[in-house]
Amino acid sequence: MRPTKNTSAAALAGIFTVLLTAFVITILYVGREILIPLALAVMLTFLLSP
């Protein structure tokens, strides 16, 4: 039996979700050297503001 469009679309959506999740995790892992100090600076700014 030939797969229908719905089955193919669901499989494609699942693959896209996995790839997008892996991409976001990779970007966060690589950018942690910049993102952590930036997040700390923002928190300190709000903490020290009058």
Phi and psi restraints in degrees (range 20) as a CNS / XPLOR table:
assign (resid 1 and name C) (resid 2 and name N)
       (resid 2 and name CA) (resid 2 and name C) 1.0 -81.6 20.0 2
assign (resid 2 and name N) (resid 2 and name CA)
       (resid 2 and name C) (resid 3 and name N) 1.0 134.4 20.0 2
assign (resid 2 and name C) (resid 3 and name N)
       (resid 3 and name CA) (resid 3 and name C) 1.0 -65.9 20.0 2
assign (resid 3 and name N) (resid 3 and name CA)
       (resid 3 and name C) (resid 4 and name N) 1.0 143.9 20.0 2
assign (resid 3 and name C) (resid 4 and name N)
       (resid 4 and name CA) (resid 4 and name C) 1.0 -83.5 20.0 2
assign (resid 4 and name N) (resid 4 and name CA)
       (resid 4 and name C) (resid 5 and name N) 1.0 171.5 20.0 2
assign (resid 4 and name C) (resid 5 and name N)
       (resid 5 and name CA) (resid 5 and name C) 1.0 -65.7 20.0 2
assign (resid 5 and name N) (resid 5 and name CA)
       (resid 5 and name C) (resid 6 and name N) 1.0 -35.1 20.0 2
assign (resid 5 and name C) (resid 6 and name N)
       (resid 6 and name CA) (resid 6 and name C) 1.0 -64.4 20.0 2
assign (resid 6 and name N) (resid 6 and name CA)
       (resid 6 and name C) (resid 7 and name N) 1.0 -41.6 20.0 2
assign (resid 6 and name C) (resid 7 and name N)
       (resid 7 and name CA) (resid 7 and name C) 1.0 -66.5 20.0 2
assign (resid 7 and name N) (resid 7 and name CA)
       (resid 7 and name C) (resid 8 and name N) 1.0 -42.9 20.0 2
assign (resid 7 and name C) (resid 8 and name N)
       (resid 8 and name CA) (resid 8 and name C) 1.0 -65.7 20.0 2
assign (resid 8 and name N) (resid 8 and name CA)
       (resid 8 and name C) (resid 9 and name N) 1.0 -40.9 20.0 2
assign (resid 8 and name C) (resid 9 and name N)
       (resid 9 and name CA) (resid 9 and name C) 1.0 -65.7 20.0 2
assign (resid 9 and name N) (resid 9 and name CA)
       (resid 9 and name C) (resid 10 and name N) 1.0 -38.8 20.0 2
assign (resid 9 and name C) (resid 10 and name N)
       (resid 10 and name CA) (resid 10 and name C) 1.0 -66.4 20.0 2
assign (resid 10 and name N) (resid 10 and name CA)
       (resid 10 and name C) (resid 11 and name N) 1.0 -41.3 20.0 2
assign (resid 10 and name C) (resid 11 and name N)
       (resid 11 and name CA) (resid 11 and name C) 1.0 -65.7 20.0 2
assign (resid 11 and name N) (resid 11 and name CA)
       (resid 11 and name C) (resid 12 and name N) 1.0 -41.3 20.0 2
assign (resid 11 and name C) (resid 12 and name N)
       (resid 12 and name CA) (resid 12 and name C) 1.0 -65.4 20.0 2
assign (resid 12 and name N) (resid 12 and name CA)
       (resid 12 and name C) (resid 13 and name N) 1.0 -39.4 20.0 2
assign (resid 12 and name C) (resid 13 and name N)
       (resid 13 and name CA) (resid 13 and name C) 1.0 -65.4 20.0 2
assign (resid 13 and name N) (resid 13 and name CA)
       (resid 13 and name C) (resid 14 and name N) 1.0 -38.2 20.0 2
assign (resid 13 and name C) (resid 14 and name N)
       (resid 14 and name CA) (resid 14 and name C) 1.0 -65.2 20.0 2
assign (resid 14 and name N) (resid 14 and name CA)
       (resid 14 and name C) (resid 15 and name N) 1.0 -43.4 20.0 2
assign (resid 14 and name C) (resid 15 and name N)
       (resid 15 and name CA) (resid 15 and name C) 1.0 -64.4 20.0 2
assign (resid 15 and name N) (resid 15 and name CA)
       (resid 15 and name C) (resid 16 and name N) 1.0 -41.9 20.0 2
assign (resid 15 and name C) (resid 16 and name N)
       (resid 16 and name CA) (resid 16 and name C) 1.0 -61.5 20.0 2
assign (resid 16 and name N) (resid 16 and name CA)
       (resid 16 and name C) (resid 17 and name N) 1.0 -41.2 20.0 2
assign (resid 16 and name C) (resid 17 and name N)
       (resid 17 and name CA) (resid 17 and name C) 1.0 -63.4 20.0 2
assign (resid 17 and name N) (resid 17 and name CA)
       (resid 17 and name C) (resid 18 and name N) 1.0 -43.7 20.0 2
assign (resid 17 and name C) (resid 18 and name N)
       (resid 18 and name CA) (resid 18 and name C) 1.0 -64.2 20.0 2
assign (resid 18 and name N) (resid 18 and name CA)
       (resid 18 and name C) (resid 19 and name N) 1.0 -44.1 20.0 2
assign (resid 18 and name C) (resid 19 and name N)
       (resid 19 and name CA) (resid 19 and name C) 1.0 -66.0 20.0 2
assign (resid 19 and name N) (resid 19 and name CA)
       (resid 19 and name C) (resid 20 and name N) 1.0 -40.1 20.0 2
assign (resid 19 and name C) (resid 20 and name N)
       (resid 20 and name CA) (resid 20 and name C) 1.0 -65.1 20.0 2
assign (resid 20 and name N) (resid 20 and name CA)
       (resid 20 and name C) (resid 21 and name N) 1.0 -41.6 20.0 2
assign (resid 20 and name C) (resid 21 and name N)
       (resid 21 and name CA) (resid 21 and name C) 1.0 -63.3 20.0 2
assign (resid 21 and name N) (resid 21 and name CA)
       (resid 21 and name C) (resid 22 and name N) 1.0 -43.9 20.0 2
assign (resid 21 and name C) (resid 22 and name N)
       (resid 22 and name CA) (resid 22 and name C) 1.0 -63.6 20.0 2
assign (resid 22 and name N) (resid 22 and name CA)
       (resid 22 and name C) (resid 23 and name N) 1.0 -38.4 20.0 2
assign (resid 22 and name C) (resid 23 and name N)
       (resid 23 and name CA) (resid 23 and name C) 1.0 -64.9 20.0 2
assign (resid 23 and name N) (resid 23 and name CA)
       (resid 23 and name C) (resid 24 and name N) 1.0 -44.6 20.0 2
assign (resid 23 and name C) (resid 24 and name N)
       (resid 24 and name CA) (resid 24 and name C) 1.0 -64.5 20.0 2
assign (resid 24 and name N) (resid 24 and name CA)
       (resid 24 and name C) (resid 25 and name N) 1.0 -43.4 20.0 2
assign (resid 24 and name C) (resid 25 and name N)
       (resid 25 and name CA) (resid 25 and name C) 1.0 -63.0 20.0 2
assign (resid 25 and name N) (resid 25 and name CA)
       (resid 25 and name C) (resid 26 and name N) 1.0 -40.1 20.0 2
assign (resid 25 and name C) (resid 26 and name N)
       (resid 26 and name CA) (resid 26 and name C) 1.0 -64.5 20.0 2
assign (resid 26 and name N) (resid 26 and name CA)
       (resid 26 and name C) (resid 27 and name N) 1.0 -44.2 20.0 2
assign (resid 26 and name C) (resid 27 and name N)
       (resid 27 and name CA) (resid 27 and name C) 1.0 -62.5 20.0 2
assign (resid 27 and name N) (resid 27 and name CA)
       (resid 27 and name C) (resid 28 and name N) 1.0 -43.1 20.0 2
assign (resid 27 and name C) (resid 28 and name N)
       (resid 28 and name CA) (resid 28 and name C) 1.0 -66.2 20.0 2
assign (resid 28 and name N) (resid 28 and name CA)
       (resid 28 and name C) (resid 29 and name N) 1.0 -37.7 20.0 2
assign (resid 28 and name C) (resid 29 and name N)
       (resid 29 and name CA) (resid 29 and name C) 1.0 -66.2 20.0 2
assign (resid 29 and name N) (resid 29 and name CA)
       (resid 29 and name C) (resid 30 and name N) 1.0 -44.1 20.0 2
assign (resid 29 and name C) (resid 30 and name N)
       (resid 30 and name CA) (resid 30 and name C) 1.0 -70.9 20.0 2
assign (resid 30 and name N) (resid 30 and name CA)
       (resid 30 and name C) (resid 31 and name N) 1.0 -37.4 20.0 2
assign (resid 30 and name C) (resid 31 and name N)
       (resid 31 and name CA) (resid 31 and name C) 1.0 -88.0 20.0 2
assign (resid 31 and name N) (resid 31 and name CA)
       (resid 31 and name C) (resid 32 and name N) 1.0 6.9 20.0 2
assign (resid 31 and name C) (resid 32 and name N)
       (resid 32 and name CA) (resid 32 and name C) 1.0 -64.0 20.0 2
assign (resid 32 and name N) (resid 32 and name CA)
       (resid 32 and name C) (resid 33 and name N) 1.0 -28.5 20.0 2
assign (resid 32 and name C) (resid 33 and name N)
       (resid 33 and name CA) (resid 33 and name C) 1.0 -66.7 20.0 2
assign (resid 33 and name N) (resid 33 and name CA)
       (resid 33 and name C) (resid 34 and name N) 1.0 -24.3 20.0 2
assign (resid 33 and name C) (resid 34 and name N)
       (resid 34 and name CA) (resid 34 and name C) 1.0 -98.9 20.0 2
assign (resid 34 and name N) (resid 34 and name CA)
       (resid 34 and name C) (resid 35 and name N) 1.0 -39.2 20.0 2
assign (resid 34 and name C) (resid 35 and name N)
       (resid 35 and name CA) (resid 35 and name C) 1.0 -71.4 20.0 2
assign (resid 35 and name N) (resid 35 and name CA)
       (resid 35 and name C) (resid 36 and name N) 1.0 -36.4 20.0 2
assign (resid 35 and name C) (resid 36 and name N)
       (resid 36 and name CA) (resid 36 and name C) 1.0 -66.5 20.0 2
assign (resid 36 and name N) (resid 36 and name CA)
       (resid 36 and name C) (resid 37 and name N) 1.0 -50.5 20.0 2
assign (resid 36 and name C) (resid 37 and name N)
       (resid 37 and name CA) (resid 37 and name C) 1.0 -62.3 20.0 2
assign (resid 37 and name N) (resid 37 and name CA)
       (resid 37 and name C) (resid 38 and name N) 1.0 -34.5 20.0 2
assign (resid 37 and name C) (resid 38 and name N)
       (resid 38 and name CA) (resid 38 and name C) 1.0 -65.0 20.0 2
assign (resid 38 and name N) (resid 38 and name CA)
       (resid 38 and name C) (resid 39 and name N) 1.0 -43.2 20.0 2
assign (resid 38 and name C) (resid 39 and name N)
       (resid 39 and name CA) (resid 39 and name C) 1.0 -64.8 20.0 2
assign (resid 39 and name N) (resid 39 and name CA)
       (resid 39 and name C) (resid 40 and name N) 1.0 -40.7 20.0 2
assign (resid 39 and name C) (resid 40 and name N)
       (resid 40 and name CA) (resid 40 and name C) 1.0 -64.4 20.0 2
assign (resid 40 and name N) (resid 40 and name CA)
       (resid 40 and name C) (resid 41 and name N) 1.0 -39.2 20.0 2
assign (resid 40 and name C) (resid 41 and name N)
       (resid 41 and name CA) (resid 41 and name C) 1.0 -64.4 20.0 2
assign (resid 41 and name N) (resid 41 and name CA)
       (resid 41 and name C) (resid 42 and name N) 1.0 -40.7 20.0 2
assign (resid 41 and name C) (resid 42 and name N)
       (resid 42 and name CA) (resid 42 and name C) 1.0 -65.7 20.0 2
assign (resid 42 and name N) (resid 42 and name CA)
       (resid 42 and name C) (resid 43 and name N) 1.0 -42.7 20.0 2
assign (resid 42 and name C) (resid 43 and name N)
       (resid 43 and name CA) (resid 43 and name C) 1.0 -64.1 20.0 2
assign (resid 43 and name N) (resid 43 and name CA)
       (resid 43 and name C) (resid 44 and name N) 1.0 -42.3 20.0 2
assign (resid 43 and name C) (resid 44 and name N)
       (resid 44 and name CA) (resid 44 and name C) 1.0 -65.3 20.0 2
assign (resid 44 and name N) (resid 44 and name CA)
       (resid 44 and name C) (resid 45 and name N) 1.0 -35.5 20.0 2
assign (resid 44 and name C) (resid 45 and name N)
       (resid 45 and name CA) (resid 45 and name C) 1.0 -61.2 20.0 2
assign (resid 45 and name N) (resid 45 and name CA)
       (resid 45 and name C) (resid 46 and name N) 1.0 -45.9 20.0 2
assign (resid 45 and name C) (resid 46 and name N)
       (resid 46 and name CA) (resid 46 and name C) 1.0 -69.9 20.0 2
assign (resid 46 and name N) (resid 46 and name CA)
       (resid 46 and name C) (resid 47 and name N) 1.0 -33.2 20.0 2
assign (resid 46 and name C) (resid 47 and name N)
       (resid 47 and name CA) (resid 47 and name C) 1.0 -69.6 20.0 2
assign (resid 47 and name N) (resid 47 and name CA)
       (resid 47 and name C) (resid 48 and name N) 1.0 -38.1 20.0 2
assign (resid 47 and name C) (resid 48 and name N)
       (resid 48 and name CA) (resid 48 and name C) 1.0 -93.2 20.0 2
assign (resid 48 and name N) (resid 48 and name CA)
       (resid 48 and name C) (resid 49 and name N) 1.0 -4.5 20.0 2
assign (resid 48 and name C) (resid 49 and name N)
       (resid 49 and name CA) (resid 49 and name C) 1.0 -72.5 20.0 2
assign (resid 49 and name N) (resid 49 and name CA)
       (resid 49 and name C) (resid 50 and name N) 1.0 145.6 20.0 2
